[in-house]
């Protein structure tokens, strides 16, 4: 049955329905960790934990007593040796066994001695009392402390009876607890059986879920394969653009420089024409103004004897400054830039920016190139992915799931039905046990009833004025009841002690040799002892199940793993029978998939960064003759200024000098010249200055551009050639790196699935907690229900039985003070000395019962 159960578990673990396929491709997130969700788990309802409640205090007291009585460690070696020799070693190892059992043997000896001596002592006690000894003489001597002795004996007997009562109550509580817990056995068994059904029903569903989650891997792989352009081509493009974009940007900058150079040459050409034309007109106008001023200064008002000295001085100053009123720059000597301008116009006819943008577009087309060049490999991998799913599905159909599951369910139901058949017998046996324990308790209760009634009657019937021979009927009844309790004590105590000693030996040893080692797992170490059950098997479980006793699978590890509610695959080390890693590596993560992924061949030589037209355009730009322009002459003329003196400032100075002259024709004529100079500045000099500024900026830009221009163009062309060489020749390493990363991502999805399946099988699929619960339930029913209650019963009733011994002694002594005596001590009227010399044989005749002792004269 065990082997068939093992095969069933294997089948349940690895059998499942067909692989679930999704009809629509899901959009999955970018490459990363896959989310397989949570394995659907059933809920096991059995709580293999027992809380005894208030009676647990008594259980702890029993455990403490057993530990104090038997403090020796669990005899692992002794039990192993006895088990190996099939108890044949008991003849040589009896000393160790006696040493371990010494506490039990001493207590059993005491109990046996009690059981033997108690009826013997009772017999002799009865015979002794029949001979008027041992308290049998119905005569009580008068003592002064009689009341004190009676009270002390009554108190001691009452206290002893209370102790006996407590022991009986403990025994009764243990008896009732066992009966009530027997009713819980059905509930525990039913919950365990339901858990086994849950285990059998949920495991195929969990396996189906594991297999169905391959669809998650498949959809993610297909998604990445369908998007190989953005994923793989995009990564390659990002890596390439770090090297290529700087070179293309340099060409793009050159295109901008070409346009700016052409514009600068056009500005130079226009400005030079403006300056040359304006210089001629300005020279003519300045000459006229200078001649007009000279003629005005020839006015008699400037040098006549009658003229003012200040005016003459001002005229002389003006005449001296007229030499500055002339052209400074000579623009006519500057050559034009028409040859360079014509060449640049031819250069810019080629749209270099468009050529560069075509290079960018060609580079950006990398994802599309990757898609086209990997289309065949992608289709092959997708076909392999589908075949992997078919392999898993076909493997799942290879197991006879329904048959195995039906057999296992039938086995559970049949076992449950058999257990159900035993319930009436268990209830009947428990009822008989309960009756027997109640009968044992009633034996002690009967003695207690006589004790309590005797104490009650003796106390209520007590009369301090009555003599021993005149005690009342109630008091006498109390003494008689006490003696009846003594008699029943002798009758029942030896039988009680015999039964309790037997229960003590059974329950105590079960606690020390079974229950306590189970909690400390010493019991598992005995079972797991190498070569114990079979001399050829180091470990029994793997030797029996897999015929490999060297496998590290012990009952302790199996129980602990199931206790943690881990999967039965890891608990039973089913990898010995079916290695999930090997299966997944050969079924899911096939070599064909890896081989196909290694067949990626990507060639980017179709990418052209800069066409020949663009390269020639750069060369034409470097040969446009910009270096032939005489920038020094241009800048020298521009830096001179239009005129020697600032005409506007000259006009202001002339106006200020004219204002110092007296009013007259001279002043009026000079003011007219001032207006003429201002008009010349506004209409001719200001536009020329603007043209000179534009010429200055353009010439400086051209000078910077022409500076080492051939070398700059060469550097740009070399950068383009290096980038093109990288793409065409040296990109293989880069492409291989990114291809390996992409392939690793694809393979990583399979690895994630494999690791998830292995982890789920070990921790979540078919959790074997029901099997550890069965063992825990058996331990609860055996130890917590039966053994603890049984031990508490013998402890409570045993203490009561032991206290029957002092109860007998105290009851016999106390009965003397309650019963009516036949004779009593008589005192003389004169002398207080009691008459003790009368022969005992004549007592009844010479001292009859009376309410008062006779006087001495009546003898």
C-alpha positions in Angstrom: 0.0 0.0 0.0 2.9 2.4 0.8 4.5 1.9 -2.6 1.1 2.3 -4.4 0.6 5.5 -2.3 4.0 6.8 -3.4 3.2 6.1 -7.1 -0.1 7.9 -6.6 1.7 10.9 -5.2 4.1 11.0 -8.1 1.3 10.8 -10.6 -0.6 13.5 -8.9 2.4 15.7 -8.9 3.3 15.4 -12.5 0.0 14.6 -14.1 -2.2 17.4 -15.3 -4.6 18.4 -18.0 -3.7 19.8 -21.4 -1.6 22.9 -21.6 -3.9 26.0 -21.5 -3.4 28.2 -24.6 -4.5 31.8 -24.8 -6.3 32.8 -27.9 -5.1 36.3 -28.0 -1.6 37.6 -27.6 -1.2 39.6 -24.5 0.7 42.8 -24.4 3.4 42.3 -21.9 5.7 44.8 -20.2 9.2 45.4 -21.4 11.9 42.8 -20.6 12.0 42.1 -16.8 10.7 39.8 -14.2 7.7 37.7 -15.2 4.7 37.6 -12.9 3.3 34.1 -12.7 0.8 34.9 -10.0 0.1 32.7 -7.0 -0.4 28.9 -7.1 -4.0 28.2 -6.0 -3.7 26.6 -2.6 -6.4 24.7 -0.7 -7.1 25.3 2.9 -6.4 22.5 5.4 -8.8 22.7 8.3 -7.0 20.4 10.7 -5.4 22.2 13.6 -3.1 19.6 15.0 -2.7 21.4 18.3 -4.3 20.6 21.7 -4.9 23.0 24.5 -6.1 20.9 27.5 -7.5 23.9 29.4 -7.6 24.0 33.3 -6.8 20.3 33.6 -3.5 21.1 31.9 -2.2 22.1 35.4 -2.7 18.5 36.5 -1.0 17.3 33.4 2.0 19.5 34.1 2.1 18.2 37.7 2.2 14.6 36.4 5.0 15.5 34.0 7.0 17.2 36.8 6.5 14.1 39.0 7.6 11.7 36.2 10.6 13.9 35.5 11.6 14.0 39.2 11.0 10.2 39.5 12.7 9.4 36.1 15.3 12.2 35.3 17.4 9.9 33.1 17.8 10.8 29.4 16.1 8.9 26.7 17.9 5.5 26.3 18.5 5.9 22.6 21.5 3.5 22.4 19.7 0.9 24.6 16.5 0.9 22.5 18.5 0.7 19.3 20.5 -2.2 20.5 17.4 -4.0 21.8 15.6 -3.4 18.5 18.5 -4.6 16.4 18.8 -7.8 18.5 15.0 -8.2 18.7 15.2 -7.9 22.5 17.8 -10.7 22.6 20.3 -8.2 24.2 18.1 -7.8 27.3 20.1 -10.5 29.1 23.3 -8.5 28.7 21.8 -5.1 28.9 19.4 -5.6 31.8 21.5 -3.5 34.1 21.1 -0.5 31.9 17.4 -1.2 31.6 17.1 -1.5 35.4 19.1 1.7 35.8 16.8 3.6 33.4 13.6 2.1 35.0 14.8 2.4 38.6 12.3 5.1 39.4 9.4 3.2 38.0 10.7 0.0 39.8 10.9 1.7 43.2 7.4 3.2 42.9 6.1 -0.2 41.6 7.7 -2.0 44.5 6.1 0.4 46.9 2.8 -0.1 45.3 3.2 -3.9 45.2 4.3 -3.9 48.8 1.3 -1.9 49.7 -1.0 -4.2 47.8 0.5 -7.3 49.5 0.8 -6.0 53.1 -2.5 -4.1 53.3 -4.7 -7.2 53.3 -2.3 -9.1 55.6 -2.2 -6.2 58.0 -6.0 -5.9 57.8 -6.3 -9.6 58.6 -4.0 -9.4 61.6 -5.6 -6.2 62.7 -9.1 -7.9 62.7 -7.7 -10.8 64.7 -6.0 -8.5 67.1 -9.2 -6.6 67.7 -11.1 -9.8 68.2 -8.8 -10.5 71.1 -9.6 -7.1 72.6 -6.2 -5.7 71.5 -5.3 -3.0 68.9 -8.1 -0.8 70.2 -10.6 -3.7 70.3 -11.2 -3.5 74.1 -14.3 -1.5 74.8 -12.6 0.4 77.6 -11.2 3.9 77.5 -8.9 5.3 80.1 -9.7 8.8 81.4 -7.1 11.4 80.7 -7.1 15.1 81.2 -6.2 15.9 77.6 -8.9 13.6 76.1 -10.8 16.5 74.6 -7.6 17.9 73.0 -6.6 14.5 71.6 -10.1 14.0 70.2 -10.1 17.4 68.5 -6.6 16.8 67.1 -7.4 13.4 65.8 -10.7 14.7 64.2 -8.8 17.6 62.5 -6.1 15.3 61.2 -8.7 12.8 59.9 -10.7 15.6 58.3 -7.6 17.0 56.6 -6.6 13.6 55.4 -10.1 13.0 54.1 -9.9 16.3 52.2 -6.6 15.3 50.6 -8.2 12.0 49.6 -11.2 13.9 48.2 -8.9 16.1 46.1 -7.2 13.0 44.7 -10.5 11.4 43.9 -11.7 14.7 42.2 -8.5 14.8 40.1 -9.0 11.2 39.1 -12.6 11.8 38.3 -11.7 14.9 36.2 -9.1 12.9 34.3 -11.7 10.2 33.7 -14.2 12.7 32.4 -11.6 14.5 30.3 -10.7 11.2 28.6 -14.3 10.4 27.8 -15.0 13.9 26.5 -11.8 13.8 24.3 -12.8 10.5 22.9 -15.8 12.2 21.4 -13.3 14.6 19.6 -11.6 11.7 17.9 -14.3 11.6 15.3 -13.9 15.3 14.5 -10.1 15.0 14.2 -10.2 12.0 12.0 -12.9 13.5 9.8 -10.9 16.8 9.4 -7.8 14.8 8.5 -9.6 12.8 6.0 -11.1 15.9 4.4 -7.6 17.4 4.3 -6.4 14.3 2.4 -9.3 14.7 -0.1 -8.3 18.4 -0.4 -4.7 17.3 -1.0 -5.8 14.9 -3.7 -8.3 17.3 -5.4 -6.1 20.4 -5.3 -2.8 18.9 -6.5 -3.9 18.3 -10.1 -5.3 21.8 -10.2 -2.0 23.2 -9.0 0.0 21.2 -11.5 -2.4 22.5 -14.2 -1.7 26.0 -13.1 2.1 25.4 -13.2 1.8 24.1 -16.8 -0.6 26.8 -17.8 1.8 29.5 -16.8 4.1 28.4 -19.6 1.7 30.5 -21.7 3.0 33.6 -19.8 6.6 32.7 -20.9 5.4 31.9 -24.5 3.5 35.2 -24.8 6.4 37.2 -23.4 8.9 35.4 -25.7 6.7 35.9 -28.7 6.2 39.6 -27.8 10.0 40.1 -27.6 10.5 38.2 -30.8 7.8 40.2 -32.6 9.5 43.4 -31.3 13.0 42.4 -32.0 13.5 45.6 -34.0 12.9 48.0 -31.1 14.4 45.7 -28.5 17.5 44.4 -30.2 17.8 46.9 -33.1 17.1 49.7 -30.7 19.9 48.6 -28.4 22.3 48.4 -31.3 21.2 51.8 -32.5 21.8 53.3 -29.1 25.2 51.9 -29.0 26.1 53.0 -32.5 24.7 56.5 -32.2 27.2 57.2 -29.4 30.0 56.9 -32.0 28.2 57.9 -35.2 26.2 61.0 -34.1 29.2 63.1 -33.2 30.6 62.6 -36.8 27.3 63.3 -38.5 26.9 66.4 -36.2 30.3 67.6 -37.4 29.1 67.3 -41.0 25.9 69.0 -40.1 27.9 71.8 -38.6 29.9 72.1 -41.8 26.7 72.5 -43.8 25.7 75.3 -41.5 29.2 76.9 -41.9 28.8 76.7 -45.7 25.6 78.6 -45.6 27.0 81.2 -43.3 30.2 81.5 -45.4 28.2 82.2 -48.5 26.1 84.8 -46.7 29.2 86.4 -45.3 30.8 86.6 -48.8 27.6 88.2 -50.1 27.7 90.7 -47.3 31.3 91.5 -48.0 30.6 92.0 -51.7 27.6 94.3 -51.1 29.3 96.3 -48.4 32.4 96.8 -50.5 30.3 98.2 -53.4 28.5 100.5 -51.0 31.7 101.7 -49.5 33.5 102.3 -52.8 30.6 104.2 -54.2 30.0 106.2 -51.1 33.6 107.0 -50.7 33.7 108.9 -54.0 30.6 111.0 -53.3 31.8 111.7 -49.7 35.2 112.8 -50.9 33.6 115.2 -53.4 31.2 116.6 -50.9 33.8 117.1 -48.2 36.0 118.9 -50.7 33.2 121.3 -51.5 32.4 122.0 -47.9 36.0 122.6 -47.1 36.4 125.0 -50.0 33.2 126.8 -49.0 34.4 127.2 -45.5 37.7 128.6 -46.7 35.9 131.1 -48.8 33.8 132.1 -45.9 36.8 132.5 -43.7 38.2 135.0 -46.3 35.4 137.4 -45.1 36.9 140.7 -43.9 35.3 140.1 -40.6 37.9 137.5 -39.8 41.1 139.5 -40.5 40.0 143.1 -40.8 41.7 145.6 -38.4 38.3 146.6 -37.1 37.3 143.0 -36.4 37.2 141.6 -32.9 40.3 139.8 -31.8 38.3 136.8 -30.6 36.6 136.4 -34.0 40.0 136.5 -35.7 41.3 133.9 -33.3 38.3 131.7 -33.9 38.6 132.0 -37.7 42.2 131.0 -37.5 41.3 127.9 -35.4 38.6 126.9 -37.8 41.0 127.3 -40.8 43.6 125.1 -39.1 41.0 122.3 -38.4 39.8 122.1 -42.0 42.6 119.8 -43.0 41.0 117.0 -41.0 37.8 117.2 -42.9 38.7 114.5 -45.5 38.5 110.7 -46.2 40.5 108.3 -44.0 39.9 104.8 -45.5 40.7 104.0 -49.1 38.2 101.3 -50.2 39.1 101.5 -53.8 42.3 99.5 -53.3 40.4 96.5 -51.8 39.9 93.6 -54.2 36.4 92.1 -54.5 35.5 88.5 -53.4 33.5 87.6 -56.4 35.6 84.5 -57.3 35.1 83.0 -53.8 31.5 84.0 -53.8 30.9 82.1 -57.1 32.6 79.0 -55.8 30.5 79.1 -52.6 27.3 79.5 -54.6 28.3 76.3 -56.4 29.1 74.6 -53.1 25.7 75.4 -51.5 23.8 74.2 -54.5 24.4 70.7 -53.0 22.1 70.4 -49.9 24.5 68.9 -47.5 22.0 69.0 -44.7 19.7 66.7 -46.6 22.6 64.4 -47.3 23.4 64.3 -43.6 19.7 63.7 -42.7 19.7 60.7 -45.1 22.6 59.4 -43.1 20.7 59.8 -39.8 17.7 58.1 -41.4 19.9 55.2 -42.6 21.2 54.8 -39.0 17.8 55.1 -37.5 16.6 52.3 -39.8 18.7 49.8 -37.8 15.6 48.3 -36.1 14.0 47.6 -39.5 17.3 46.1 -40.8 17.4 43.8 -37.7 13.8 42.8 -38.3 14.4 41.8 -41.9 17.6 40.0 -41.3 16.3 38.0 -38.3 12.9 37.1 -39.7 13.8 33.5 -40.4 15.4 32.9 -37.0 12.5 34.5 -35.2 10.0 32.2 -37.0 12.1 29.2 -36.1 12.3 30.2 -32.4 8.6 30.8 -32.3 7.9 27.4 -33.7 10.2 25.9 -31.1 8.4 27.7 -28.4 5.2 26.2 -29.6 6.7 22.8 -29.7 7.9 23.2 -26.1 4.4 23.8 -25.1 3.3 20.7 -27.0 6.0 18.7 -25.2 4.7 19.7 -21.8 1.1 19.1 -22.8 2.0 15.6 -24.2 4.0 14.8 -21.1 1.1 15.8 -18.8 -1.2 13.4 -20.8 1.2 10.6 -20.4 0.2 10.1 -16.7 -3.0 8.2 -15.8 -4.3 11.0 -13.7 -7.9 10.1 -13.4 -7.1 6.5 -12.5 -4.5 7.3 -9.9 -6.7 10.0 -8.4 -9.7 7.7 -8.3 -7.7 5.0 -6.6 -6.2 7.4 -4.1 -9.7 8.8 -3.3 -11.1 5.3 -3.0 -8.3 4.4 -0.7 -9.0 7.4 1.5 -12.7 6.7 1.5 -12.2 3.0 2.3 -9.9 3.8 5.2 -12.3 6.3 6.5 -15.1 3.9 6.3 -13.1 1.3 8.2 -12.3 3.8 10.9 -16.0 4.7 11.1 -16.8 1.1 11.8 -14.6 1.2 14.8 -16.3 4.1 16.4 -19.1 2.0 18.1 -16.4 -0.3 19.5 -14.4 2.6 20.7 -17.5 4.2 22.4 -18.3 0.8 24.0 -14.8 0.3 25.3 -14.7 3.9 26.5 -17.9 3.3 28.3 -16.6 0.2 30.1 -13.4 2.0 30.9 -15.4 4.9 32.3 -17.5 2.5 34.4 -14.4 0.8 35.7 -12.7 4.1 36.7 -15.9 5.3 38.3 -16.0 2.0 40.3 -12.4 2.6 41.5 -13.3 6.1 42.5 -16.4 4.9 44.3 -14.3 2.5 46.4 -12.5 5.5 47.8 -15.6 7.6 47.9 -17.3 4.9 50.1 -14.5 5.2 52.6 -14.7 9.0 52.4 -18.5 8.8 53.0 -17.9 6.7 56.2 -15.2 9.1 57.3 -17.2 12.3 56.7 -20.4 10.7 58.3 -18.4 9.4 61.2 -16.9 12.8 61.8 -20.3 14.5 61.4 -22.0 12.1 63.8 -19.2 12.1 66.3 -19.0 15.8 66.3 -22.8 16.4 66.6 -23.3 13.7 69.2 -20.5 14.8 71.4 -21.5 15.6 75.1 -18.8 16.8 77.3 -20.7 15.7 80.4 -21.1 12.2 79.3 -18.6 9.5 80.3 -17.3 6.9 77.9 -19.9 4.4 78.9 -22.7 6.9 78.7 -22.0 8.4 75.3 -25.1 9.0 73.1 -26.3 7.0 70.2 -25.2 9.5 67.6 -21.7 9.6 68.9 -21.6 5.9 69.0 -22.9 5.7 65.4 -20.1 8.0 64.3 -17.5 5.8 65.8 -19.1 2.8 64.2 -19.0 4.5 60.8 -15.4 5.3 61.2 -14.6 1.7 61.9 -16.7 0.7 58.9 -14.5 3.1 56.8 -11.5 1.3 58.2 -12.8 -2.0 57.2 -13.6 -1.0 53.7 -10.1 0.6 53.5 -8.6 -2.7 54.2 -10.9 -4.4 51.7 -10.4 -2.0 48.7 -7.0 -0.3 49.1 -4.9 -3.3 48.1 -7.0 -3.9 45.0 -6.8 -0.1 44.1 -3.1 -0.1 44.6 -2.7 -3.1 42.4 -4.7 -1.7 39.5 -3.1 1.8 39.9 0.4 0.3 39.9 -0.3 -1.4 36.6 -1.7 1.8 35.1 1.2 3.7 36.5 3.8 1.4 34.8 1.9 1.5 31.5 1.2 5.3 31.5 4.5 6.4 32.9 6.6 4.4 30.5 4.4 5.6 27.6 5.0 9.2 28.6 8.8 8.7 29.0 9.4 6.4 26.1 6.8 7.6 23.6 5.3 11.0 24.2 8.3 12.9 25.6 10.7 11.6 22.9 8.2 12.5 20.2 8.3 16.1 21.3 12.1 16.2 21.6 12.3 14.2 18.3 14.4 11.6 20.0 11.9 9.0 18.7 12.7 10.0 15.1 16.4 9.5 15.8 15.7 6.0 16.9 13.6 5.3 13.8 16.3 7.0 11.6 19.1 4.9 13.1 21.1 3.5 10.1 20.7 -0.2 9.4 18.1 -0.6 12.2 15.1 -1.8 10.3 17.0 -3.5 7.5 20.7 -4.4 7.9 21.3 -3.5 4.3 19.6 -0.1 4.3 21.3 2.9 5.8 18.1 5.0 5.6 14.9 2.9 5.7 12.5 5.3 3.8 14.6 5.9 0.6 15.8 2.3 0.7 12.2 1.1 0.7 10.8 3.7 -1.7 13.7 4.2 -4.1 16.0 1.3 -3.3 18.7 3.9 -2.5 19.4 3.9 1.2 22.2 6.4 0.8 19.7 9.2 0.0 19.4 11.7 2.8 15.7 11.2 3.6 14.8 10.5 7.2 11.5 10.3 9.0 12.6 13.4 11.0 13.3 15.5 7.8 10.1 14.2 6.2 8.0 15.2 9.3 9.7 18.6 9.7 9.3 19.4 6.0 5.6 18.5 6.0 5.2 20.3 9.3 6.3 23.5 7.5 3.6 22.8 4.9 6.1 22.5 2.1 5.5 20.5 -1.1 5.6 16.7 -1.0 8.1 16.8 -3.9 10.8 18.2 -1.6 9.6 16.3 1.4 9.9 12.9 -0.2 12.9 13.8 -2.4 10.9 12.9 -5.4 13.7 14.3 -7.5 15.3 10.9 -7.1 12.4 9.4 -9.1 11.7 12.4 -11.4 14.2 15.2 -11.6 12.3 18.4 -12.4 15.5 20.2 -13.3 16.5 17.7 -15.9 13.0 17.5 -17.3 12.6 21.2 -17.6 16.1 21.7 -19.0 15.4 19.1 -21.7 11.8 19.9 -22.3 11.4 23.7 -21.7 14.9 25.0 -22.1 15.9 23.1 -25.2 19.3 23.2 -26.9 17.5 23.9 -30.2 16.2 27.2 -28.8 19.7 28.2 -27.7 21.1 27.1 -31.1 18.5 29.1 -33.0 19.2 32.2 -30.9 22.9 31.8 -31.7 22.1 31.9 -35.4 21.3 35.6 -35.3 23.4 37.3 -38.2 23.0 41.0 -38.5 24.9 43.0 -41.2 24.7 46.8 -41.1 26.9 47.5 -44.2 23.8 48.8 -45.9 23.9 51.8 -43.6 25.6 54.8 -45.5 26.3 57.7 -43.2 27.5 60.2 -45.9 27.2 59.7 -49.6 30.0 60.6 -52.1 28.1 63.7 -53.0 28.4 65.0 -49.5 32.1 64.1 -49.2 32.8 66.0 -52.5 30.8 68.9 -51.3 33.0 69.2 -48.2 36.1 69.0 -50.4 34.7 71.8 -52.6 34.1 73.9 -49.6 37.7 73.5 -48.5 38.8 74.6 -52.0 36.6 77.6 -52.3 39.6 80.0 -52.0 38.7 81.6 -48.7 42.4 81.5 -47.7 43.3 83.7 -50.8 41.4 86.7 -49.4 43.7 89.4 -48.0 41.9 89.8 -44.6 44.6 92.1 -43.3 44.0 94.8 -45.9 40.3 94.7 -45.3 40.6 94.9 -41.6 43.1 97.7 -41.8 40.8 99.8 -43.9 37.8 99.0 -41.8 39.6 99.9 -38.6 40.6 103.4 -40.0 37.2 104.8 -40.1 35.3 106.7 -42.9 36.9 110.2 -42.2 40.0 111.4 -40.4 37.8 113.3 -37.9 34.3 112.5 -36.7 32.3 114.8 -39.0 29.4 115.0 -36.5 31.8 116.0 -33.7 33.5 118.5 -36.1 30.2 120.1 -36.9 29.3 120.5 -33.2 32.7 122.0 -32.5 32.3 124.4 -35.4 28.8 125.3 -34.2 30.1 126.1 -30.7 32.8 128.3 -32.1 30.4 130.1 -34.4 28.1 130.9 -31.4 31.1 132.8 -29.9 31.2 135.1 -32.9 29.2 138.3 -33.1 26.0 138.2 -35.1 26.5 138.9 -38.7 27.0 137.4 -42.2 30.0 135.5 -41.1 28.2 133.7 -38.3 25.2 133.0 -40.6 27.4 131.5 -43.3 29.3 129.3 -40.8 26.0 128.0 -39.4 25.0 127.0 -42.9 28.2 125.0 -43.2 27.4 123.3 -39.9 24.0 122.2 -41.3 25.7 120.9 -44.4 28.2 118.8 -42.4 25.4 117.3 -40.3 23.4 116.4 -43.4 26.5 114.7 -45.0 27.0 112.7 -41.8 23.4 111.6 -41.7 23.0 110.8 -45.4 26.5 109.5 -46.3 28.7 108.8 -43.4 26.2 106.8 -41.2 25.3 104.3 -44.0 29.0 103.9 -44.7 29.7 103.2 -41.1 27.0 100.5 -41.0 28.4 98.9 -44.2 31.9 99.0 -42.6 30.6 97.3 -39.5 28.9 94.6 -41.5 32.1 94.2 -43.6 34.1 93.9 -40.4 31.9 91.2 -38.9 31.8 89.2 -42.2 35.6 89.5 -42.7 36.3 88.3 -39.2 33.9 85.3 -39.6 35.5 84.5 -43.0 38.9 84.7 -41.4 37.9 82.3 -38.6 36.3 79.9 -41.1 39.2 80.0 -43.5 41.6 79.3 -40.7 42.9 75.7 -41.2 39.7 74.9 -43.1 41.3 72.1 -45.2 42.4 70.3 -42.0 39.0 70.8 -40.4 37.3 69.3 -43.5 39.8 66.4 -43.5 39.1 65.8 -39.8 35.3 65.6 -40.5 35.8 63.3 -43.4 38.1 61.1 -41.3 35.4 61.0 -38.5 32.8 60.0 -41.0 35.1 57.3 -42.4 35.8 56.0 -38.9 32.1 55.8 -38.1 31.3 54.2 -41.4 34.1 51.7 -40.8 32.7 51.0 -37.3 29.3 50.2 -38.8 30.6 48.2 -41.8 33.5 46.3 -40.3 33.9 46.7 -36.6 30.3 46.6 -35.4 30.3 42.7 -35.2 31.6 42.8 -31.6 29.0 45.3 -30.6 26.2 43.4 -32.4 27.3 40.2 -30.8 27.2 41.7 -27.4 23.7 43.1 -27.8 22.6 39.9 -29.5 23.9 37.9 -26.5 22.1 40.2 -24.1 18.9 39.9 -26.1 19.2 36.1 -26.2 20.0 36.0 -22.5 16.7 38.0 -22.0 14.8 35.4 -24.0 16.5 32.5 -22.2 16.0 34.3 -18.9 12.2 34.0 -19.3 12.6 30.2 -19.5 15.0 30.3 -16.6 12.4 32.3 -14.6 9.8 29.7 -15.4 12.0 26.8 -14.5 13.0 28.4 -11.1 9.4 29.3 -10.4 8.3 25.8 -11.1 11.0 24.3 -9.0 10.3 26.7 -6.1 6.5 26.2 -6.4 7.0 22.4 -6.4 9.2 22.6 -3.3 7.1 25.0 -1.3 3.5 25.4 -2.7 2.4 22.5 -4.9 0.9 19.5 -3.0 1.8 20.8 0.5 2.1 17.7 2.7 0.8 19.2 5.9 -2.0 16.6 6.1 0.5 13.8 6.5 2.3 15.5 9.4 -1.2 16.4 10.8 -2.0 12.7 10.8 1.0 12.0 12.9 0.3 14.9 15.2 -3.3 13.8 15.5 -2.2 10.3 16.5 0.2 11.9 19.0 -2.6 14.1 20.4 -5.0 11.2 20.7 -2.4 8.9 22.3 -0.5 11.3 24.5 -2.7 14.3 25.2 -6.0 12.4 25.3 -5.1 8.9 26.6 -1.7 9.0 28.4 -2.1 12.4 30.1 -5.5 11.5 31.3 -4.5 8.0 32.4 -1.4 9.4 34.3 -3.5 12.0 36.0 -6.0 9.3 37.0 -3.4 7.1 38.6 -1.7 10.0 40.3 -4.9 11.4 41.8 -6.4 8.0 42.9 -2.9 6.8 43.9 -2.4 9.7 46.3 -5.9 9.0 47.7 -5.1 5.3 48.2 -1.8 6.1 50.0 -3.6 8.5 52.3 -6.0 5.7 53.2 -3.2 4.4 55.4 -3.1 7.4 57.8 -6.8 7.6 57.5 -7.1 4.1 58.9 -4.9 4.9 61.8 -6.6 8.2 62.6 -10.1 6.6 62.3 -9.2 3.7 64.6 -7.9 6.1 67.3 -10.7 8.6 66.8 -13.4 5.9 67.0 -12.4 5.3 70.7 -13.6 8.8 71.5 -16.9 8.4 69.6 -18.0 4.9 70.5 -19.8 4.0 73.8 -17.5 2.0 75.9 -18.4 -1.1 78.0 -16.2 -0.1 80.9 -14.5 2.9 82.1 -12.0 4.0 84.8 -13.6 4.3 88.3 -12.3 6.7 90.9 -12.6 6.4 94.8 -14.5 9.1 96.7 -11.5 9.9 98.8 -8.7 8.8 96.7 -8.3 9.9 93.1 -6.2 6.9 92.2 -8.0 4.8 89.6 -8.7 1.2 90.6 -6.4 -0.7 88.2 -5.9 -3.9 90.2 -9.2 -5.5 89.4 -8.7 -8.6 87.1 -9.9 -8.0 83.6 -11.9 -11.1 83.5 -14.2 -9.8 86.2 -14.7 -6.4 84.8 -18.1 -6.9 83.2 -19.5 -8.4 86.4 -18.0 -6.0 88.9 -18.3 -2.8 86.8 -21.5 -2.9 84.9 -22.6 -0.1 82.6 -24.0 2.8 84.6 -24.5 6.5 84.3 -22.1 7.0 87.1 -19.4 4.9 88.6 -20.4 2.9 91.8 -19.2 4.0 95.2 -16.5 2.1 97.0 -18.9 1.1 99.8 -21.0 -1.0 97.3 -18.2 -3.4 96.5 
